[in-house]
Amino acid sequence: MSNVLDLVTMGGLVLASFLTLLCGYRVIRGPTVPDRVVALDTIATNVVAIAILFAISTGESLYITVALVLAIIGFISTVTVAKYVVEGDIIQ
């Protein structure tokens, strides 16, 4: 059973890492600003998934805390950039 869990977590890590690289390409080459914002949000979500999968793989609970902090930072940054794109100003 442990071998199956290790195999699934490693597969998930590889898949999330590959998708993060693809989103990095979209951030660099994105045709519009909203495309880049969505790609950055997806990268933040993938990094959270990578941290959680790494926590499952290693058994260290510290990475769960890191994932929670990254999720909060990703949410705040996405809302801030979306507000800047829509209104043109962050602080009114």
Distance bins in CASP14 RR format, pairs under 12 A and 6 or more apart:
PFRMAT RR
TARGET T0000
AUTHOR 0000-0000-0000
RMODE 2
METHOD distances of the structure
MODEL  1
1 7 0 0 0 0 0 1 0 0 0 0 0
1 8 0 0 0 0 0 1 0 0 0 0 0
2 8 0 0 0 0 0 1 0 0 0 0 0
2 9 0 0 0 0 0 1 0 0 0 0 0
2 56 0 0 0 0 0 1 0 0 0 0 0
2 57 0 0 0 0 0 1 0 0 0 0 0
2 59 0 0 0 0 0 1 0 0 0 0 0
3 9 0 0 0 0 0 1 0 0 0 0 0
3 10 0 0 0 0 0 1 0 0 0 0 0
4 10 0 0 0 0 0 1 0 0 0 0 0
4 11 0 0 0 0 0 1 0 0 0 0 0
5 11 0 0 0 0 0 1 0 0 0 0 0
5 12 0 0 0 0 0 1 0 0 0 0 0
5 53 0 0 0 0 0 1 0 0 0 0 0
5 56 1 0 0 1 0 0 0 0 0 0 0
5 57 0 0 0 0 1 0 0 0 0 0 0
5 59 0 0 0 0 0 1 0 0 0 0 0
6 12 0 0 0 0 0 1 0 0 0 0 0
6 13 0 0 0 0 0 1 0 0 0 0 0
6 53 0 0 0 0 0 1 0 0 0 0 0
6 56 0 0 0 0 1 0 0 0 0 0 0
6 57 1 0 0 1 0 0 0 0 0 0 0
6 58 0 0 0 0 0 1 0 0 0 0 0
6 59 0 0 0 0 0 1 0 0 0 0 0
7 13 0 0 0 0 0 1 0 0 0 0 0
7 14 0 0 0 0 0 1 0 0 0 0 0
7 57 0 0 0 0 0 1 0 0 0 0 0
8 14 0 0 0 0 0 1 0 0 0 0 0
8 15 0 0 0 0 0 1 0 0 0 0 0
8 53 0 0 0 0 1 0 0 0 0 0 0
8 56 0 0 0 0 1 0 0 0 0 0 0
8 57 0 0 0 0 1 0 0 0 0 0 0
9 15 0 0 0 0 0 1 0 0 0 0 0
9 16 0 0 0 0 0 1 0 0 0 0 0
9 49 0 0 0 0 0 1 0 0 0 0 0
9 50 0 0 0 0 0 1 0 0 0 0 0
9 52 0 0 0 0 1 0 0 0 0 0 0
9 53 1 0 1 0 0 0 0 0 0 0 0
9 54 0 0 0 0 1 0 0 0 0 0 0
9 55 0 0 0 0 1 0 0 0 0 0 0
9 56 1 0 1 0 0 0 0 0 0 0 0
9 57 1 0 1 0 0 0 0 0 0 0 0
9 58 0 0 0 0 1 0 0 0 0 0 0
9 59 0 0 0 0 0 1 0 0 0 0 0
9 63 0 0 0 0 0 1 0 0 0 0 0
10 16 0 0 0 0 0 1 0 0 0 0 0
10 17 0 0 0 0 0 1 0 0 0 0 0
10 50 0 0 0 0 0 1 0 0 0 0 0
10 53 0 0 0 0 1 0 0 0 0 0 0
10 54 0 0 0 0 0 1 0 0 0 0 0
10 56 0 0 0 0 0 1 0 0 0 0 0
10 57 1 0 0 1 0 0 0 0 0 0 0
10 58 0 0 0 0 0 1 0 0 0 0 0
11 17 0 0 0 0 1 0 0 0 0 0 0
11 18 0 0 0 0 1 0 0 0 0 0 0
11 19 0 0 0 0 0 1 0 0 0 0 0
11 49 0 0 0 0 0 1 0 0 0 0 0
11 50 0 0 0 0 0 1 0 0 0 0 0
11 53 0 0 0 0 1 0 0 0 0 0 0
11 56 0 0 0 0 0 1 0 0 0 0 0
11 57 0 0 0 0 0 1 0 0 0 0 0
12 18 0 0 0 0 1 0 0 0 0 0 0
12 19 0 0 0 0 1 0 0 0 0 0 0
12 20 0 0 0 0 0 1 0 0 0 0 0
12 46 0 0 0 0 0 1 0 0 0 0 0
12 49 1 0 0 1 0 0 0 0 0 0 0
12 50 0 0 0 0 1 0 0 0 0 0 0
12 52 0 0 0 0 0 1 0 0 0 0 0
12 53 1 0 1 0 0 0 0 0 0 0 0
12 54 0 0 0 0 0 1 0 0 0 0 0
12 56 0 0 0 0 1 0 0 0 0 0 0
12 57 0 0 0 0 1 0 0 0 0 0 0
13 19 0 0 0 0 0 1 0 0 0 0 0
13 20 0 0 0 0 0 1 0 0 0 0 0
13 46 0 0 0 0 0 1 0 0 0 0 0
13 47 0 0 0 0 0 1 0 0 0 0 0
13 49 0 0 0 0 1 0 0 0 0 0 0
13 50 1 0 0 1 0 0 0 0 0 0 0
13 51 0 0 0 0 0 1 0 0 0 0 0
13 52 0 0 0 0 0 1 0 0 0 0 0
13 53 1 0 1 0 0 0 0 0 0 0 0
13 54 1 0 0 1 0 0 0 0 0 0 0
13 55 0 0 0 0 0 1 0 0 0 0 0
13 56 0 0 0 0 1 0 0 0 0 0 0
13 57 1 0 0 1 0 0 0 0 0 0 0
13 58 0 0 0 0 0 1 0 0 0 0 0
13 63 0 0 0 0 0 1 0 0 0 0 0
14 20 0 0 0 0 0 1 0 0 0 0 0
14 21 0 0 0 0 0 1 0 0 0 0 0
14 46 0 0 0 0 0 1 0 0 0 0 0
14 49 0 0 0 0 0 1 0 0 0 0 0
14 50 0 0 0 0 0 1 0 0 0 0 0
14 53 0 0 0 0 1 0 0 0 0 0 0
14 57 0 0 0 0 0 1 0 0 0 0 0
15 21 0 0 0 0 0 1 0 0 0 0 0
15 22 0 0 0 0 0 1 0 0 0 0 0
15 46 0 0 0 0 1 0 0 0 0 0 0
15 49 0 0 0 0 1 0 0 0 0 0 0
15 50 0 0 0 0 1 0 0 0 0 0 0
15 53 0 0 0 0 1 0 0 0 0 0 0
16 22 0 0 0 0 0 1 0 0 0 0 0
16 23 0 0 0 0 0 1 0 0 0 0 0
16 42 0 0 0 0 0 1 0 0 0 0 0
16 43 0 0 0 0 0 1 0 0 0 0 0
16 44 0 0 0 0 0 1 0 0 0 0 0
16 45 0 0 0 0 1 0 0 0 0 0 0
16 46 1 0 1 0 0 0 0 0 0 0 0
16 47 0 0 0 0 1 0 0 0 0 0 0
16 48 0 0 0 0 1 0 0 0 0 0 0
16 49 1 0 1 0 0 0 0 0 0 0 0
16 50 1 0 1 0 0 0 0 0 0 0 0
16 51 0 0 0 0 1 0 0 0 0 0 0
16 52 0 0 0 0 1 0 0 0 0 0 0
16 53 1 0 0 1 0 0 0 0 0 0 0
16 54 0 0 0 0 1 0 0 0 0 0 0
16 67 0 0 0 0 0 1 0 0 0 0 0
17 23 0 0 0 0 0 1 0 0 0 0 0
17 24 0 0 0 0 0 1 0 0 0 0 0
17 43 0 0 0 0 0 1 0 0 0 0 0
17 46 1 0 0 1 0 0 0 0 0 0 0
17 47 0 0 0 0 1 0 0 0 0 0 0
17 49 0 0 0 0 1 0 0 0 0 0 0
17 50 1 0 0 1 0 0 0 0 0 0 0
17 51 0 0 0 0 0 1 0 0 0 0 0
17 53 0 0 0 0 1 0 0 0 0 0 0
17 54 0 0 0 0 0 1 0 0 0 0 0
18 24 0 0 0 0 0 1 0 0 0 0 0
18 25 0 0 0 0 0 1 0 0 0 0 0
18 46 0 0 0 0 1 0 0 0 0 0 0
18 50 0 0 0 0 0 1 0 0 0 0 0
19 25 0 0 0 0 0 1 0 0 0 0 0
19 26 0 0 0 0 0 1 0 0 0 0 0
19 39 0 0 0 0 0 1 0 0 0 0 0
19 42 1 0 0 1 0 0 0 0 0 0 0
19 43 0 0 0 0 1 0 0 0 0 0 0
19 45 0 0 0 0 1 0 0 0 0 0 0
19 46 1 0 1 0 0 0 0 0 0 0 0
19 47 0 0 0 0 0 1 0 0 0 0 0
19 49 0 0 0 0 1 0 0 0 0 0 0
19 50 0 0 0 0 1 0 0 0 0 0 0
20 26 0 0 0 0 0 1 0 0 0 0 0
20 27 0 0 0 0 0 1 0 0 0 0 0
20 39 0 0 0 0 1 0 0 0 0 0 0
20 40 0 0 0 0 0 1 0 0 0 0 0
20 42 0 0 0 0 1 0 0 0 0 0 0
20 43 1 0 1 0 0 0 0 0 0 0 0
20 44 0 0 0 0 1 0 0 0 0 0 0
20 45 0 0 0 0 1 0 0 0 0 0 0
20 46 1 0 1 0 0 0 0 0 0 0 0
20 47 1 0 0 1 0 0 0 0 0 0 0
20 48 0 0 0 0 0 1 0 0 0 0 0
20 49 0 0 0 0 1 0 0 0 0 0 0
20 50 1 0 0 1 0 0 0 0 0 0 0
20 51 0 0 0 0 0 1 0 0 0 0 0
21 27 0 0 0 0 0 1 0 0 0 0 0
21 28 0 0 0 0 0 1 0 0 0 0 0
21 39 0 0 0 0 0 1 0 0 0 0 0
21 42 0 0 0 0 0 1 0 0 0 0 0
21 43 0 0 0 0 1 0 0 0 0 0 0
21 46 0 0 0 0 1 0 0 0 0 0 0
21 47 0 0 0 0 0 1 0 0 0 0 0
21 50 0 0 0 0 0 1 0 0 0 0 0
22 28 0 0 0 0 0 1 0 0 0 0 0
22 29 0 0 0 0 0 1 0 0 0 0 0
22 30 0 0 0 0 0 1 0 0 0 0 0
22 39 0 0 0 0 1 0 0 0 0 0 0
22 42 0 0 0 0 1 0 0 0 0 0 0
22 43 0 0 0 0 1 0 0 0 0 0 0
22 46 0 0 0 0 1 0 0 0 0 0 0
23 29 0 0 0 0 0 1 0 0 0 0 0
23 30 0 0 0 0 0 1 0 0 0 0 0
23 35 0 0 0 0 0 1 0 0 0 0 0
23 36 0 0 0 0 1 0 0 0 0 0 0
23 37 0 0 0 0 0 1 0 0 0 0 0
23 38 0 0 0 0 1 0 0 0 0 0 0
23 39 1 0 1 0 0 0 0 0 0 0 0
23 40 1 0 0 1 0 0 0 0 0 0 0
23 41 0 0 0 0 1 0 0 0 0 0 0
23 42 1 0 1 0 0 0 0 0 0 0 0
23 43 1 0 1 0 0 0 0 0 0 0 0
23 44 0 0 0 0 1 0 0 0 0 0 0
23 45 0 0 0 0 1 0 0 0 0 0 0
23 46 1 0 0 1 0 0 0 0 0 0 0
23 47 0 0 0 0 0 1 0 0 0 0 0
24 30 0 0 0 0 1 0 0 0 0 0 0
24 35 0 0 0 0 0 1 0 0 0 0 0
24 36 0 0 0 0 1 0 0 0 0 0 0
24 38 0 0 0 0 0 1 0 0 0 0 0
24 39 1 0 0 1 0 0 0 0 0 0 0
24 40 0 0 0 0 1 0 0 0 0 0 0
24 41 0 0 0 0 0 1 0 0 0 0 0
24 42 0 0 0 0 1 0 0 0 0 0 0
24 43 1 0 0 1 0 0 0 0 0 0 0
24 44 0 0 0 0 0 1 0 0 0 0 0
24 46 0 0 0 0 1 0 0 0 0 0 0
24 47 0 0 0 0 0 1 0 0 0 0 0
25 35 0 0 0 0 0 1 0 0 0 0 0
25 36 0 0 0 0 0 1 0 0 0 0 0
25 39 0 0 0 0 1 0 0 0 0 0 0
25 42 0 0 0 0 0 1 0 0 0 0 0
25 43 0 0 0 0 0 1 0 0 0 0 0
26 32 0 0 0 0 0 1 0 0 0 0 0
26 33 0 0 0 0 0 1 0 0 0 0 0
26 34 0 0 0 0 0 1 0 0 0 0 0
26 35 1 0 0 1 0 0 0 0 0 0 0
26 36 1 0 0 1 0 0 0 0 0 0 0
26 37 0 0 0 0 0 1 0 0 0 0 0
26 38 1 0 0 1 0 0 0 0 0 0 0
26 39 1 1 0 0 0 0 0 0 0 0 0
26 40 0 0 0 0 1 0 0 0 0 0 0
26 41 0 0 0 0 0 1 0 0 0 0 0
26 42 0 0 0 0 1 0 0 0 0 0 0
26 43 0 0 0 0 1 0 0 0 0 0 0
27 33 0 0 0 0 0 1 0 0 0 0 0
27 34 0 0 0 0 0 1 0 0 0 0 0
27 35 0 0 0 0 1 0 0 0 0 0 0
27 36 1 0 1 0 0 0 0 0 0 0 0
27 37 0 0 0 0 1 0 0 0 0 0 0
27 38 0 0 0 0 1 0 0 0 0 0 0
27 39 1 0 1 0 0 0 0 0 0 0 0
27 40 1 0 1 0 0 0 0 0 0 0 0
27 41 0 0 0 0 0 1 0 0 0 0 0
27 42 0 0 0 0 1 0 0 0 0 0 0
27 43 1 0 0 1 0 0 0 0 0 0 0
27 44 0 0 0 0 0 1 0 0 0 0 0
27 81 0 0 0 0 0 1 0 0 0 0 0
28 35 0 0 0 0 0 1 0 0 0 0 0
28 36 0 0 0 0 1 0 0 0 0 0 0
28 39 0 0 0 0 1 0 0 0 0 0 0
28 40 0 0 0 0 0 1 0 0 0 0 0
28 43 0 0 0 0 0 1 0 0 0 0 0
29 35 0 0 0 0 1 0 0 0 0 0 0
29 36 0 0 0 0 1 0 0 0 0 0 0
29 39 0 0 0 0 1 0 0 0 0 0 0
30 36 1 0 1 0 0 0 0 0 0 0 0
30 37 0 0 0 0 0 1 0 0 0 0 0
30 38 0 0 0 0 1 0 0 0 0 0 0
30 39 1 0 0 1 0 0 0 0 0 0 0
30 40 0 0 0 0 0 1 0 0 0 0 0
31 38 0 0 0 0 0 1 0 0 0 0 0
31 39 0 0 0 0 0 1 0 0 0 0 0
32 38 0 0 0 0 1 0 0 0 0 0 0
32 39 0 0 0 0 0 1 0 0 0 0 0
32 85 0 0 0 0 1 0 0 0 0 0 0
33 39 0 0 0 0 0 1 0 0 0 0 0
33 40 0 0 0 0 0 1 0 0 0 0 0
33 81 0 0 0 0 1 0 0 0 0 0 0
33 82 0 0 0 0 0 1 0 0 0 0 0
33 84 0 0 0 0 1 0 0 0 0 0 0
33 85 1 0 1 0 0 0 0 0 0 0 0
33 86 0 0 0 0 0 1 0 0 0 0 0
33 88 0 0 0 0 0 1 0 0 0 0 0
34 40 0 0 0 0 0 1 0 0 0 0 0
34 41 0 0 0 0 0 1 0 0 0 0 0
34 78 0 0 0 0 0 1 0 0 0 0 0
34 81 0 0 0 0 1 0 0 0 0 0 0
34 82 0 0 0 0 1 0 0 0 0 0 0
34 84 0 0 0 0 0 1 0 0 0 0 0
34 85 1 0 0 1 0 0 0 0 0 0 0
34 86 0 0 0 0 1 0 0 0 0 0 0
35 41 0 0 0 0 0 1 0 0 0 0 0
35 42 0 0 0 0 0 1 0 0 0 0 0
35 85 0 0 0 0 0 1 0 0 0 0 0
36 42 0 0 0 0 0 1 0 0 0 0 0
36 43 0 0 0 0 0 1 0 0 0 0 0
36 78 0 0 0 0 0 1 0 0 0 0 0
36 81 0 0 0 0 1 0 0 0 0 0 0
36 82 0 0 0 0 0 1 0 0 0 0 0
36 85 0 0 0 0 1 0 0 0 0 0 0
37 43 0 0 0 0 0 1 0 0 0 0 0
37 44 0 0 0 0 0 1 0 0 0 0 0
37 74 0 0 0 0 0 1 0 0 0 0 0
37 77 0 0 0 0 1 0 0 0 0 0 0
37 78 1 0 0 1 0 0 0 0 0 0 0
37 79 0 0 0 0 0 1 0 0 0 0 0
37 80 0 0 0 0 0 1 0 0 0 0 0
37 81 1 0 1 0 0 0 0 0 0 0 0
37 82 1 0 0 1 0 0 0 0 0 0 0
37 83 0 0 0 0 0 1 0 0 0 0 0
37 84 0 0 0 0 1 0 0 0 0 0 0
37 85 1 0 0 1 0 0 0 0 0 0 0
37 86 0 0 0 0 0 1 0 0 0 0 0
38 44 0 0 0 0 0 1 0 0 0 0 0
38 45 0 0 0 0 0 1 0 0 0 0 0
38 78 0 0 0 0 1 0 0 0 0 0 0
38 81 0 0 0 0 0 1 0 0 0 0 0
38 82 0 0 0 0 1 0 0 0 0 0 0
38 85 0 0 0 0 0 1 0 0 0 0 0
39 45 0 0 0 0 0 1 0 0 0 0 0
39 46 0 0 0 0 0 1 0 0 0 0 0
39 78 0 0 0 0 0 1 0 0 0 0 0
39 81 0 0 0 0 0 1 0 0 0 0 0
40 46 0 0 0 0 0 1 0 0 0 0 0
40 47 0 0 0 0 0 1 0 0 0 0 0
40 73 0 0 0 0 0 1 0 0 0 0 0
40 74 0 0 0 0 1 0 0 0 0 0 0
40 75 0 0 0 0 0 1 0 0 0 0 0
40 77 1 0 0 1 0 0 0 0 0 0 0
40 78 1 0 0 1 0 0 0 0 0 0 0
40 80 0 0 0 0 0 1 0 0 0 0 0
40 81 1 0 0 1 0 0 0 0 0 0 0
40 82 0 0 0 0 0 1 0 0 0 0 0
40 85 0 0 0 0 0 1 0 0 0 0 0
41 47 0 0 0 0 0 1 0 0 0 0 0
41 48 0 0 0 0 0 1 0 0 0 0 0
41 71 0 0 0 0 0 1 0 0 0 0 0
41 73 0 0 0 0 0 1 0 0 0 0 0
41 74 1 0 0 1 0 0 0 0 0 0 0
41 75 0 0 0 0 1 0 0 0 0 0 0
41 76 0 0 0 0 0 1 0 0 0 0 0
41 77 0 0 0 0 1 0 0 0 0 0 0
41 78 1 0 1 0 0 0 0 0 0 0 0
41 79 0 0 0 0 1 0 0 0 0 0 0
41 80 0 0 0 0 0 1 0 0 0 0 0
41 81 0 0 0 0 1 0 0 0 0 0 0
41 82 0 0 0 0 1 0 0 0 0 0 0
42 48 0 0 0 0 0 1 0 0 0 0 0
42 49 0 0 0 0 0 1 0 0 0 0 0
42 74 0 0 0 0 0 1 0 0 0 0 0
42 78 0 0 0 0 1 0 0 0 0 0 0
43 49 0 0 0 0 0 1 0 0 0 0 0
43 50 0 0 0 0 0 1 0 0 0 0 0
43 70 0 0 0 0 0 1 0 0 0 0 0
43 73 0 0 0 0 0 1 0 0 0 0 0
43 74 0 0 0 0 1 0 0 0 0 0 0
43 77 0 0 0 0 0 1 0 0 0 0 0
43 78 0 0 0 0 0 1 0 0 0 0 0
44 50 0 0 0 0 0 1 0 0 0 0 0
44 51 0 0 0 0 0 1 0 0 0 0 0
44 67 0 0 0 0 0 1 0 0 0 0 0
44 69 0 0 0 0 0 1 0 0 0 0 0
44 70 1 0 0 1 0 0 0 0 0 0 0
44 71 1 0 0 1 0 0 0 0 0 0 0
44 72 0 0 0 0 0 1 0 0 0 0 0
44 73 1 0 0 1 0 0 0 0 0 0 0
44 74 1 0 1 0 0 0 0 0 0 0 0
44 75 1 0 0 1 0 0 0 0 0 0 0
44 76 0 0 0 0 0 1 0 0 0 0 0
44 77 1 0 0 1 0 0 0 0 0 0 0
44 78 1 0 0 1 0 0 0 0 0 0 0
44 79 0 0 0 0 0 1 0 0 0 0 0
44 81 0 0 0 0 0 1 0 0 0 0 0
45 51 0 0 0 0 0 1 0 0 0 0 0
45 52 0 0 0 0 0 1 0 0 0 0 0
45 67 0 0 0 0 0 1 0 0 0 0 0
45 70 0 0 0 0 1 0 0 0 0 0 0
45 71 1 0 0 1 0 0 0 0 0 0 0
45 73 0 0 0 0 0 1 0 0 0 0 0
45 74 0 0 0 0 1 0 0 0 0 0 0
45 75 0 0 0 0 1 0 0 0 0 0 0
45 78 0 0 0 0 1 0 0 0 0 0 0
46 52 0 0 0 0 0 1 0 0 0 0 0
46 53 0 0 0 0 0 1 0 0 0 0 0
46 67 0 0 0 0 0 1 0 0 0 0 0
46 70 0 0 0 0 0 1 0 0 0 0 0
46 71 0 0 0 0 0 1 0 0 0 0 0
46 74 0 0 0 0 0 1 0 0 0 0 0
47 53 0 0 0 0 0 1 0 0 0 0 0
47 54 0 0 0 0 0 1 0 0 0 0 0
47 63 0 0 0 0 0 1 0 0 0 0 0
47 66 0 0 0 0 1 0 0 0 0 0 0
47 67 0 0 0 0 1 0 0 0 0 0 0
47 69 0 0 0 0 0 1 0 0 0 0 0
47 70 1 0 1 0 0 0 0 0 0 0 0
47 71 0 0 0 0 1 0 0 0 0 0 0
47 73 0 0 0 0 1 0 0 0 0 0 0
47 74 0 0 0 0 1 0 0 0 0 0 0
48 54 0 0 0 0 0 1 0 0 0 0 0
48 55 0 0 0 0 0 1 0 0 0 0 0
48 63 0 0 0 0 0 1 0 0 0 0 0
48 64 0 0 0 0 0 1 0 0 0 0 0
48 65 0 0 0 0 0 1 0 0 0 0 0
48 66 0 0 0 0 1 0 0 0 0 0 0
48 67 1 0 1 0 0 0 0 0 0 0 0
48 68 0 0 0 0 1 0 0 0 0 0 0
48 69 0 0 0 0 1 0 0 0 0 0 0
48 70 1 0 1 0 0 0 0 0 0 0 0
48 71 1 0 1 0 0 0 0 0 0 0 0
48 72 0 0 0 0 1 0 0 0 0 0 0
48 73 0 0 0 0 1 0 0 0 0 0 0
48 74 0 0 0 0 1 0 0 0 0 0 0
48 75 0 0 0 0 0 1 0 0 0 0 0
49 55 0 0 0 0 0 1 0 0 0 0 0
49 56 0 0 0 0 0 1 0 0 0 0 0
49 63 0 0 0 0 0 1 0 0 0 0 0
49 67 0 0 0 0 1 0 0 0 0 0 0
49 70 0 0 0 0 0 1 0 0 0 0 0
49 71 0 0 0 0 1 0 0 0 0 0 0
50 56 0 0 0 0 0 1 0 0 0 0 0
50 57 0 0 0 0 0 1 0 0 0 0 0
50 63 0 0 0 0 1 0 0 0 0 0 0
50 66 0 0 0 0 0 1 0 0 0 0 0
50 67 0 0 0 0 1 0 0 0 0 0 0
50 70 0 0 0 0 1 0 0 0 0 0 0
51 57 0 0 0 0 0 1 0 0 0 0 0
51 58 0 0 0 0 0 1 0 0 0 0 0
51 60 0 0 0 0 0 1 0 0 0 0 0
51 61 0 0 0 0 0 1 0 0 0 0 0
51 62 0 0 0 0 1 0 0 0 0 0 0
51 63 1 0 1 0 0 0 0 0 0 0 0
51 64 1 0 0 1 0 0 0 0 0 0 0
51 65 0 0 0 0 1 0 0 0 0 0 0
51 66 1 0 1 0 0 0 0 0 0 0 0
51 67 1 1 0 0 0 0 0 0 0 0 0
51 68 0 0 0 0 1 0 0 0 0 0 0
51 69 0 0 0 0 1 0 0 0 0 0 0
51 70 1 0 0 1 0 0 0 0 0 0 0
51 71 0 0 0 0 1 0 0 0 0 0 0
52 58 0 0 0 0 0 1 0 0 0 0 0
52 59 0 0 0 0 0 1 0 0 0 0 0
52 60 0 0 0 0 0 1 0 0 0 0 0
52 61 0 0 0 0 0 1 0 0 0 0 0
52 62 0 0 0 0 0 1 0 0 0 0 0
52 63 1 0 0 1 0 0 0 0 0 0 0
52 64 1 0 0 1 0 0 0 0 0 0 0
52 65 0 0 0 0 0 1 0 0 0 0 0
52 66 0 0 0 0 1 0 0 0 0 0 0
52 67 1 0 1 0 0 0 0 0 0 0 0
52 68 0 0 0 0 1 0 0 0 0 0 0
52 70 0 0 0 0 1 0 0 0 0 0 0
52 71 0 0 0 0 1 0 0 0 0 0 0
53 59 0 0 0 0 0 1 0 0 0 0 0
53 60 0 0 0 0 0 1 0 0 0 0 0
53 63 0 0 0 0 1 0 0 0 0 0 0
53 64 0 0 0 0 0 1 0 0 0 0 0
53 67 0 0 0 0 1 0 0 0 0 0 0
54 60 0 0 0 0 1 0 0 0 0 0 0
54 61 0 0 0 0 0 1 0 0 0 0 0
54 62 0 0 0 0 0 1 0 0 0 0 0
54 63 1 0 1 0 0 0 0 0 0 0 0
54 64 0 0 0 0 1 0 0 0 0 0 0
54 66 0 0 0 0 1 0 0 0 0 0 0
54 67 0 0 0 0 1 0 0 0 0 0 0
54 70 0 0 0 0 0 1 0 0 0 0 0
55 61 1 0 0 1 0 0 0 0 0 0 0
55 62 1 0 0 1 0 0 0 0 0 0 0
55 63 1 1 0 0 0 0 0 0 0 0 0
55 64 1 0 1 0 0 0 0 0 0 0 0
55 65 0 0 0 0 1 0 0 0 0 0 0
55 66 0 0 0 0 1 0 0 0 0 0 0
55 67 1 0 0 1 0 0 0 0 0 0 0
55 68 0 0 0 0 0 1 0 0 0 0 0
56 63 0 0 0 0 1 0 0 0 0 0 0
56 64 0 0 0 0 1 0 0 0 0 0 0
56 67 0 0 0 0 0 1 0 0 0 0 0
57 63 0 0 0 0 1 0 0 0 0 0 0
58 64 0 0 0 0 0 1 0 0 0 0 0
60 66 0 0 0 0 1 0 0 0 0 0 0
60 67 0 0 0 0 0 1 0 0 0 0 0
61 67 0 0 0 0 0 1 0 0 0 0 0
61 68 0 0 0 0 0 1 0 0 0 0 0
62 68 0 0 0 0 0 1 0 0 0 0 0
62 69 0 0 0 0 0 1 0 0 0 0 0
63 69 0 0 0 0 0 1 0 0 0 0 0
63 70 0 0 0 0 1 0 0 0 0 0 0
64 70 0 0 0 0 0 1 0 0 0 0 0
64 71 0 0 0 0 0 1 0 0 0 0 0
65 71 0 0 0 0 0 1 0 0 0 0 0
65 72 0 0 0 0 0 1 0 0 0 0 0
66 72 0 0 0 0 0 1 0 0 0 0 0
66 73 0 0 0 0 0 1 0 0 0 0 0
67 73 0 0 0 0 0 1 0 0 0 0 0
67 74 0 0 0 0 0 1 0 0 0 0 0
68 74 0 0 0 0 0 1 0 0 0 0 0
68 75 0 0 0 0 0 1 0 0 0 0 0
69 75 0 0 0 0 0 1 0 0 0 0 0
69 76 0 0 0 0 0 1 0 0 0 0 0
70 76 0 0 0 0 0 1 0 0 0 0 0
70 77 0 0 0 0 0 1 0 0 0 0 0
71 77 0 0 0 0 0 1 0 0 0 0 0
71 78 0 0 0 0 0 1 0 0 0 0 0
72 78 0 0 0 0 0 1 0 0 0 0 0
72 79 0 0 0 0 0 1 0 0 0 0 0
73 79 0 0 0 0 0 1 0 0 0 0 0
73 80 0 0 0 0 0 1 0 0 0 0 0
74 80 0 0 0 0 1 0 0 0 0 0 0
74 81 0 0 0 0 1 0 0 0 0 0 0
74 82 0 0 0 0 0 1 0 0 0 0 0
75 81 0 0 0 0 0 1 0 0 0 0 0
75 82 0 0 0 0 0 1 0 0 0 0 0
76 82 0 0 0 0 0 1 0 0 0 0 0
76 83 0 0 0 0 0 1 0 0 0 0 0
76 90 0 0 0 0 0 1 0 0 0 0 0
77 83 0 0 0 0 0 1 0 0 0 0 0
77 84 0 0 0 0 0 1 0 0 0 0 0
77 90 0 0 0 0 0 1 0 0 0 0 0
78 84 0 0 0 0 0 1 0 0 0 0 0
78 85 0 0 0 0 0 1 0 0 0 0 0
79 85 0 0 0 0 0 1 0 0 0 0 0
79 86 0 0 0 0 0 1 0 0 0 0 0
79 87 0 0 0 0 0 1 0 0 0 0 0
79 90 0 0 0 0 1 0 0 0 0 0 0
80 86 0 0 0 0 0 1 0 0 0 0 0
80 87 0 0 0 0 0 1 0 0 0 0 0
80 88 0 0 0 0 0 1 0 0 0 0 0
80 89 0 0 0 0 0 1 0 0 0 0 0
80 90 1 0 1 0 0 0 0 0 0 0 0
80 91 0 0 0 0 1 0 0 0 0 0 0
81 87 0 0 0 0 0 1 0 0 0 0 0
81 88 0 0 0 0 0 1 0 0 0 0 0
81 90 0 0 0 0 1 0 0 0 0 0 0
82 88 0 0 0 0 0 1 0 0 0 0 0
82 90 0 0 0 0 0 1 0 0 0 0 0
83 89 0 0 0 0 1 0 0 0 0 0 0
83 90 1 0 1 0 0 0 0 0 0 0 0
83 91 0 0 0 0 1 0 0 0 0 0 0
83 92 0 0 0 0 1 0 0 0 0 0 0
84 90 1 0 1 0 0 0 0 0 0 0 0
84 91 0 0 0 0 1 0 0 0 0 0 0
84 92 0 0 0 0 0 1 0 0 0 0 0
END
